[in-house]
Amino acid sequence: MTTNATFQQADRSHTSLLAGLEKRALLWIAKRLPARVNPDHLTVLGFVSLVATGALYWNARTNRWAVLLAIGGLALNWFGDSLDGTLARVRNQQRPRYGFYVDHVLDAVGTFFLMSGLALSGFMTPAVAYGFLIAYLLLSIEIYLTTYTIGTFHLSYWSFGPTELRILLAVGSMVVLFRPYATIAGKDFLLSDVGFTAGTVGLVLILGQAVFRHTRALYKLEPHAN
C-alpha cells in the first residue's frame, strides 16, 4: 500500500443550530479528559453505544421502558462520536485519513444496527425504518464524494447535523413512549412512522439539492471541451 505525501485535509463545514455551543462544550471536555483516554477509545465507545442503542430499541418490543436506556445510549454515542476528533485536535494527534475512514465506516455500520433496532421495536414499521436508512446512506455517500472531489466536508445541512438528529430522536422516543399513534385525516398511524417519513423526505430533498449544486460546481470547474 502506498501513501500520498501531498494529502490535503478537507475543510469542515458545520453550520448546525448547536454547532457553536457544541464546539465549546467538546473543547472543555477534551481538555479535562485523563491522558489514558485516547481518540480510539472514544471512537469505539461511539460505535458500541450505537449498536447497543439499536439492541435496546429492539428490546422495547417486549419492554417499552428500554426506550429510556436507549436515550442514554444516544447520549453515550454523542460523547464518543463527537469527542474523538476534538480530542485528537486538542492533543495534536490527528490522523486525518485513518480517522475519517474508520469513523465513517463505523458510523454507517452503527446506523444500520440503530435503524434495525427501531424497525424491530414495534414503534415503527420496518419499511419506514429502512427507507430512512437508505436515504441516510445515500446522503452520506454524496457527502463523502463531495469531500473528495470538492474538498469540503459537510457535517450539517439546513442547520441540522448529527447532534440535532440525536436530540430529535431522543425527544421523539419520549413522546412515543406515552403516545405511540398520531391521527391524520381520521386514520391512526404510528407516530414514529410519521416522523421518520417526514425525515426521509427531508433527506431526499437535501440530497437532490446537494447533487444539483455540486454537479454544477464541478462542471464549471472542469467544463466539457468543445
Beta strands, then each sheet from edge to edge (+ up, - down):
strand 1: 11-13
strand 2: 152-154
strand 3: 181-184
strand 4: 187-190
sheet 1: 1+ 2+
sheet 2: 3+ 4-
end
